[in-house]
């Protein structure tokens, strides 16, 4: 079987890896000059800058870890303890660890009654059914009862638990207000807290895609090659036009963004499926990396700062050398400042950079001007999993014609695990021919 995989992010790379492992002939098309999509890396002046994704999350990323183990790279990832300051509205700081969710409850801001409320809420969640896979859209849909994360958290953990646990934690991960998020992921994190640990490949998150391609001998990789058109062939199969050339294939894995997928598949898939893809909500996303060739804060006691309320424009400040040592030259530092989505509508790129500089000096202390500042600003950054998102997007799979399947992190919560899982399932859907999408 000859398959075109469109998109060289983790979803497309996982699909290509899985198909080749089973003997398929695979062409992988990526419009950029590098792999990884929103998890890719950019090298500049000795710095290795991540364009988006920050880390893996241990046991709740089982498929990503399984592939890395197959490739012999599971021991290469670097653990990150992620010591954290939760910064209150009055700049009071509480030390915790992002990789230990329940450590947030130990902050002195919680009195005995708050801790009892949270303990009861967590206990009830541990005894309640929840998603087994935190990045499987079909599984998440079963536990999406239409409640938003803010109402769920206030009900289960209380207002203070929401402000000092749910808000900083999920604000960092998804950068949108809690009222725009559904409940299943955080419910699953609470239930599977013992599985959460943080790791990063030695060359950054983009290396996951690079490893998968390196471990796929015989893959026909086409970088800097945007797909211009996809058409169905009479009698079966598809024609993929890219880089001015036409390729005849038996099947297609569409691992591009949902709007791009809808445009390329116009007239091939039902109009309802195309509309569902186009209506997938995305947040505007921005993060700034301030890069220093000489580290201004070599002995700072924590790695991350998270605001405990929604009163700030930024949702996290991260010392990137702690997260990913090879991201900076020897003796250097880079600070990542990650913004909440709502304020971005009123901010120019210069406003974002200025706000990032102010956040860095507030959190980590005075410093000289950085050697350079790099801004990553996407109008469509992270998919937003509002209530109903999982079932609505998952329904699209059943509407695909034979030999055509979709992959991407937007089928669940935005994340490398969701992308890898969807890529594997897309490949198996083609390989087994039955459409059960088992990984």
Secondary structure as UniProt FT lines:
FT   STRAND          2..6
FT   HELIX           10..21
FT   TURN            22..23
FT   STRAND          25..29
FT   HELIX           37..39
FT   STRAND          41..44
FT   TURN            45..46
FT   STRAND          47..50
FT   HELIX           58..60
FT   HELIX           62..71
FT   TURN            74..76
FT   STRAND          78..80
FT   STRAND          83..87
FT   TURN            89..90
FT   STRAND          93..97
FT   TURN            98..99
FT   HELIX           101..106
FT   TURN            108..109
FT   HELIX           112..126
FT   TURN            134..135
FT   HELIX           137..142
FT   HELIX           149..161
FT   HELIX           162..166
FT   HELIX           167..174
FT   HELIX           178..180
FT   HELIX           184..191
FT   HELIX           193..195
FT   STRAND          198..200
FT   TURN            202..203
FT   HELIX           206..214
FT   TURN            217..218
FT   STRAND          220..222
FT   TURN            223..224
FT   STRAND          227..232
FT   TURN            234..235
FT   STRAND          238..242
FT   TURN            243..244
FT   STRAND          245..249
FT   STRAND          251..254
FT   HELIX           258..264
FT   TURN            267..268
FT   HELIX           271..278
FT   STRAND          282..292
FT   TURN            296..299
FT   STRAND          304..307
FT   STRAND          314..319
FT   HELIX           320..323
FT   HELIX           325..327
FT   TURN            330..331
FT   STRAND          333..339
FT   HELIX           342..346
FT   HELIX           349..364
FT   STRAND          372..383
FT   TURN            387..388
FT   HELIX           389..394
FT   HELIX           395..399
FT   TURN            402..403
FT   STRAND          404..406
FT   HELIX           409..411
FT   HELIX           416..432
//
